[in-house]
Amino acid sequence: DASSESSAILTVNGGTIQGYAYGISGNGNRHGTQVTVNGGTITASNSDGVAIYQPQDGELTINGGNIKSANTAIEIRSGSLTVTGGMISGGMNEPLVNANSNGATTTNTGIAIAQHTTKKPINVRITGGNITGGAAVYESNPQNNDEDCSVSVSMENVTLSGNVKSTGFGNVTMDTVTVDGNVTKADSTTGELVILN
């Protein structure tokens, strides 16, 4: 219920959650959610599916478990994401981003950060876990939102298998991060991707 003032809370400690398009999905009009994954398996069976999709302004915490998809494992479009552990794996083909006002935007990615049309802040902090994909982490701006919309991504003491891409305006920082792939950031003037490693 989008009009409800109560928080929706989900904690996963084990077992398997499998959906078709999404394993776990929020609603872009239903904010204040709290989702915590400590164990178990979260997956989407559709080849274009996303294991965990968060369009709403909520809190998503991954402490463990196996979050996997042949496409994208996690896409956050609003709110916060904290990763301290777990196996997060997306497809290994070339990652692509397309605008979408009502669904996911990013393919072949471990963790996708793509601000929604709602322009709500995003804060991502990754301090652990095993993250793989054509892009292990991909920050983008598919809706062409203004740069004053806050997006922050920090990664520290983590190993990533796949490229790290930032084509949006987000503030992306890396400290003691091992990347098996390229790290690219869009030039603020030309928009062309610059390889940083």
Disulfide bonds with the S-S distance in Angstrom:
none
